[in-house]
Amino acid sequence: MQRQRIFSWFAAITACVVLVALGGCNAMKLGYQQGDRLAYWWVDRYVDVSDAQEPPTREAIQRFFSWHRRQQLPEIATVLTRVKGEVAQPVNAAMVQQVQQDTQRLGRQAFENAVPDLADLLLTLTPEQTDRMQAKFDESNAKYRKEFLRGNEAARLDARFDKVMEYAKLIYGRFSTEQERAIRDAMGPYMQGADARYAQRVQRQKEWVALAKEVQSTHPPKPQVEQMLRRYADHWQRPGKDSNQAGVDLTVTIANLTTPEQKAHAVDRFQKWIDDTRSLIREGNNGAPSQASNN
């Protein structure tokens, strides 16, 4: 249900590493260890899970994280290892696009794994819960507009620049004033797509709520609901759907502005992410306990 817009290499890598939408590498391992609980909190926030829905929802989330540890964490470690080697050298568009493709592929695999349990949840939703879902999307969109789309062109650029630099600093560390000025100057083409990206965000949410309401009102057989979910994913998660050449170009510009010291910082950052990912894999192999039932 929730998918971050992957507008740059930095966002894509952060999505791969943080996994549960946490904002910072130091929180990565702890956040993943508590991922069951955080995922349940997110679902509950959007639909206000009922007493009857709670046990199967928690069990579904636990199954998902068990699968993810076994099947996707090793792939994520492989992607991170490859990119660790790439950040130390000049970056080109093909490298960025490959990370986008890896992120989209892993996201689709995760969605596919969750389809049966998502279908079960949708079949139990009430009209009040689908209305709440829409209200939460509206609330999120109002916050997005306030942060990124209000004011004049300069104000919008300031807001997006801060977000871009948040991702860049996460990987490369501090930037000089001259580097930040060059990055800001390079953002023009990317900013031209701001309204279109927001419109796509709203349309994606609208179609999700429409799907949920159709299931709630018609209560079709579970296999049919699963087909509906896959059609939704085919439309919104197909490889290349999030491709944005302006974002790719901006990412390449940022990466190639960095100094040897900043590249070394990036290599060290990726190594820490790799180490944390491998540690999580080992914990899974040793039967790490789930957090979902501890809330």
Beta strands, then each sheet from edge to edge (+ up, - down):
end
